């Protein structure tokens, strides 16, 4: 062969036609040194651009809360529940776009569609620096959510198509820890801008944050057009500078090793078939209620309510942004630790540990201890609640090697339900007008956490049943 990649009539790579010095057999065995080189290149390209993109995605998403306590509330005269509605409009836009965008990305390819959407939400984030009313924020937040909708399920689909089951949780975690990193950057940025750039060129510090966020988002998106590899069966031709034809062959061989099918366009048949998979429903329900860290979104409102003995605010605007960074750092460490260990020891034990920590945190928030340090610990522990997400996704991906479209649909479905809950439930559970002592808040999410624990146990029992059934079938076939 001459190293060229031949394509089928559908635009996918014909694995049998790829040969650039890589020896592989029909079972997907590849020289270990070549496989390690491939993994190193893939990690460096895909995970780096994915991580950076998600950092600024989450920065664009979460900075509204930090801006609110950094001058936006007073500048725009927001004295009702506008903060809740900022999140609601964002989530509505997110949900509207999710399924259509996931279908589009399955046909157009992630290396085109994902960066294009990223450029657009970066532009709208810049526009937030010019708003003068809550109504303008509502519209822009809807548009930002609309174009952000494909990002998370899109990247998880790419990761699940390139990596093997025992590699998934850690890689998904590396991508997902961009969430606490983005939140940490948002807090640090708002704190620094409130101190150093507030009033520069007639702009408040919170306005500068939106402008800087948007410009950085657009810059990362332009790089992603070149770096995102696409799917192994439909690689991005612009990414050839680091993923050569021989690396694509390694990726295809690894896919054959675990019986993975090519990622093709989602059809009505594959869409409907997904809903017949028994654990699909269990995971999309456990997803939003088991890994929910909604109470942490209101941590800075509780901090803002604290007063000194003389009635003055206990924390400055800078500290209101800096203190949540500790919780985001806790989430970051927990995600890496839980996911790396779960790749070795299995997902279920760490889902149980996550549930124990999550339930304990919510009990503290319900009790509202008089000791402020103990109360603060309840918020910090709640940041660990987010680690169940990549455990569930990698768990599902491992059992859907031969259903690539189902993986994409599952990721989109779980995200839609999560954003639906986050769009409307916090309005009743955590209304900003009730801060800092919410009547419903933590009690409702404690119920969610307990229900999720029972679902985790049920999924584990179901997977064990499936494994025994498969082993019995293989034994019967071997005997005949």
Buried (B, 14 or more C-beta within 10 A) or exposed (E): EEEEBEEEEEEBBEBEEBBBEBEBEEEBBBEEEBBEBBBEBBBEBBBEBBBBBBBBBBBBBBBBBBBBBBBBBEBBEBEEBBBBBBBBBBBBBBBBBBBEBBBBBBEBBBBBBBBBBBBBBBBBBBBBBEBEEBEBBBBBBBBBBBBBBBBBBBBBBBBBBBBBBEBBBBBBBBBBBBBBBBBBBBBBBBBBBBBEBBEEEEBBBBBBBBBBBBBBBBBBBEBBBBBBBBBBBBBBEBBBEBBBBBBBBBBBBBBBBEEBBBBBBBEEEBBEBBEEBEBBBBBBBBBBBBBBBBBBBBBBBBBBEBEEEEEEBBBEBBBBBBBBBBBBBBBBBBBBEBBBBBBEEBBBEBBEBBBEBBBBBBBBBEEBEEEEEEBBBBBBBBBBBBBBBBBBBBBBBBBBBEBBBBBBBBBBBBBBBBBBBBBBBBBEBBBBEBBBEBEBBBBBBBEBBBBBBEBBBEBBEBBEEEEEEEEEEEEEEEEE
